[in-house]
Amino acid sequence: MSLREQTETMVAEYLARGGTIHRVPPPKPPVAGDVLEYLQGRNIDVLPLPNEGGEQSYVYKGQVINLKTLVAIANRHRSRRHLPPFQMPGRLHH
């Protein structure tokens, strides 16, 4: 019996016993507010700057940063906690 056939048999038996299989949804691109809330919830001092019609900027440790950098900072913290990373809008990871 091939590995594929073994897998199909195991899955069929699992389902026959009442098991269910749920597809994991793909990660959603973060909304800036989600990233800010995550960081601020961990007492990380980051604040949005007033938006003058351009790209939103933030202040972190006295430096002005953009959303990409904000997400990178949040992902470093999430990685330490073994949490899935935030992903930038428009990027797909396979």
Residue pairs with C-beta under 8 A, 6 or more apart in sequence:
1 9
11 21
14 21
15 21
26 92
27 84
27 85
27 86
27 87
27 93
28 87
29 86
29 87
29 88
29 89
29 90
29 91
30 71
30 74
30 86
30 87
30 88
30 89
32 48
32 56
32 67
32 70
34 86
35 67
35 70
35 71
35 74
35 86
36 46
36 48
36 58
36 70
38 74
38 77
38 78
38 86
39 46
39 70
39 73
39 74
39 77
40 46
42 77
44 60
44 73
44 77
45 60
45 61
46 58
46 59
46 60
46 70
46 73
47 58
47 59
48 56
48 57
48 58
49 56
49 57
49 58
49 59
49 64
51 57
55 66
55 67
56 66
56 67
57 64
57 65
57 66
58 64
58 65
58 66
58 67
58 70
59 65
60 69
60 70
60 73
65 73
67 88
68 88
71 86
71 87
71 88
74 86
75 85
75 86
78 84
78 85
78 86
79 85
87 93
